[in-house]
Amino acid sequence: MAWFEKRKDPLLERESRLKAQLAEVESQIAELDAAMQQTAPEPKWRSTARPRAAAAASQEADNRATLEDLRQPRPGREARKPVSPARLNSQGVAKFDLAGMIRRWKQRFRRQSPRQPQLVTYLAAGSIQGLPALRHEKRVARNRFLLLCAAFLVVSAGIWYWWRGLR
């Protein structure tokens, strides 16, 4: 039994493996970047003079590109669906939707899913793969303590009987 050996931490071992992989990937990126820098062609120079019709079309295309909607929907929220004309009344206001209202209320009171479900799984299981559960570690430590106490009592009783026998 290796009682006095220090146990290796699986998380530290995994961290060192990941750091080695990261260093390898970074070296590959550096090599590819150096190769790309060597083979990069020089930029081609072109004239900015264009016919008037092409310049107007180009200006219009540039304006359309700059007015593009760049906002991204927030994560975890559903993008709003456009309201179909069938759901609007004669004034253009959305009609009352009982089923939709009930669905929204249910959604409001429903438990939200965790942002990191894998972490929740680890915490619920009491371990990360490779590590024993904490209750197992406590049991091993308790049994080791009881064994050492019993050994101490046996050795103490032997010394006491031996000391008593010398008198």
GUVOSE-600896 format. One record per residue (C-alpha): residue number from 0; residue in one letter; y, x negated, z negated. Coordinates in steps of 0.2 Angstrom, whole numbers, plus 5000, padded with zeros to 4 digits. Each point is the difference from the previous one (the first is absolute). Layout:
// GUVOSE-600896
  seq  type    c2    c1    c3
  NUM     A     Y     X     Z
...
END
This chain:
// GUVOSE-600896
  seq  type    c2    c1    c3
    0     M  5000  5000  5000
    1     A  5017  4994  5004
    2     W  5010  5006  4986
    3     F  5013  4986  5000
    4     E  5003  5000  5019
    5     K  5016  5007  5006
    6     R  4997  5015  5012
    7     K  5008  5000  5016
    8     D  5012  5014  5004
    9     P  4995  5009  5016
   10     L  5018  5005  5003
   11     L  5006  4982  5000
   12     E  4986  4996  5011
   13     R  5004  5014  5012
   14     E  5019  4995  4999
   15     S  4996  4982  5005
   16     R  4989  5005  5015
   17     L  5014  5012  5006
   18     K  5013  4985  4998
   19     A  4988  4989  5010
   20     Q  4999  5014  5014
   21     L  5018  5002  5000
   22     A  5003  4982  5002
   23     E  4988  4999  5014
   24     V  5009  5015  5009
   25     E  5017  4992  4997
   26     S  4994  4984  5008
   27     Q  4993  5010  5015
   28     I  5017  5008  5002
   29     A  5009  4984  4999
   30     E  4988  4993  5014
   31     L  5003  5015  5011
   32     D  5019  4999  4997
   33     A  5000  4982  5005
   34     A  4990  5003  5015
   35     M  5011  5015  5005
   36     Q  5016  4989  4998
   37     Q  4993  4987  5011
   38     T  4995  5012  5014
   39     A  5015  5012  4999
   40     P  5009  5001  5016
   41     E  5019  4997  5001
   42     P  5010  5016  5002
   43     K  5005  5006  5017
   44     W  5018  5001  5004
   45     R  5006  5015  5009
   46     S  5016  5007  5006
   47     T  5009  5013  4991
   48     A  5008  5007  5015
   49     R  4992  5017  5005
   50     P  5005  5014  5012
   51     R  5010  5013  4992
   52     A  4987  5014  5001
   53     A  4987  4988  4992
   54     A  5013  4996  4986
   55     A  5003  5018  4996
   56     A  4982  5004  5000
   57     S  4997  4985  4988
   58     Q  5014  5006  4989
   59     E  4993  5017  4999
   60     A  4983  4993  4995
   61     D  5007  4989  4987
   62     N  5009  5015  4992
   63     R  4984  5010  4999
   64     A  4991  4985  4993
   65     T  5013  4998  4986
   66     L  4999  5018  4995
   67     E  4982  5000  4997
   68     D  4994  5007  4983
   69     L  4994  4985  4990
   70     R  4997  5009  4984
   71     Q  4982  5000  4994
   72     P  4992  5014  4990
   73     R  4997  4996  4982
   74     P  4983  4995  4995
   75     G  4990  5014  4991
   76     R  5011  5014  5007
   77     E  4996  5010  5015
   78     A  5012  5001  5014
   79     R  5008  5017  5002
   80     K  4993  5009  5015
   81     P  5012  5009  5011
   82     V  5002  5018  4997
   83     S  4992  5010  5015
   84     P  5011  5014  5007
   85     A  4987  5013  4995
   86     R  5004  4996  4982
   87     L  5019  5004  5002
   88     N  5008  5017  4999
   89     S  5014  5006  5012
   90     Q  5014  4991  4990
   91     G  4990  4983  5002
   92     V  4995  5000  4981
   93     A  4982  4996  4995
   94     K  4990  5016  4995
   95     F  4992  5001  4983
   96     D  4983  4992  5000
   97     L  4990  5005  4985
   98     A  4985  4989  5004
   99     G  5011  4985  5003
  100     M  5009  5003  4983
  101     I  4983  5001  4991
  102     R  4994  4984  5008
  103     R  5016  4991  4995
  104     W  4998  5006  4982
  105     K  4982  4994  5000
  106     Q  5005  4983  5007
  107     R  5013  4998  4987
  108     F  4988  5002  4985
  109     R  4986  4991  5008
  110     R  4996  4983  4993
  111     Q  5007  4986  5011
  112     S  4988  4987  5006
  113     P  5002  4982  4993
  114     R  5010  4988  5011
  115     Q  4986  4987  4997
  116     P  4984  5009  4999
  117     Q  4989  4984  4999
  118     L  5010  4994  4985
  119     V  4996  5017  4992
  120     T  4982  4998  5004
  121     Y  5000  4982  4992
  122     L  5008  5007  4984
  123     A  4989  5015  4998
  124     A  4984  4989  5002
  125     G  5006  4988  4988
  126     S  4997  4985  5011
  127     I  5005  4991  5015
  128     Q  4985  4995  5011
  129     G  4993  4985  4992
  130     L  5006  5003  4983
  131     P  4989  5009  4987
  132     A  5007  5015  4991
  133     L  5010  4997  4984
  134     R  4988  5010  4989
  135     H  4986  4988  5006
  136     E  5011  4985  4995
  137     K  5003  5007  4983
  138     R  4982  5004  4997
  139     V  4995  4982  5005
  140     A  5013  4993  4989
  141     R  4994  5011  4985
  142     N  4982  4995  5002
  143     R  5005  4982  5001
  144     F  5010  5001  4984
  145     L  4985  5009  4991
  146     L  4988  4987  5006
  147     L  5011  4986  4993
  148     C  5003  5009  4984
  149     A  4981  5002  4998
  150     A  4997  4982  5004
  151     F  5013  4995  4987
  152     L  4992  5011  4987
  153     V  4983  4992  5003
  154     V  5007  4982  5000
  155     S  5009  5004  4984
  156     A  4985  5008  4991
  157     G  4990  4985  5005
  158     I  5013  4988  4993
  159     W  5001  5010  4984
  160     Y  4981  5000  4998
  161     W  4999  4982  5003
  162     W  5014  4996  4988
  163     R  4992  5011  4987
  164     G  4983  4991  5002
  165     L  5009  4983  4997
  166     R  5005  5005  4982
END
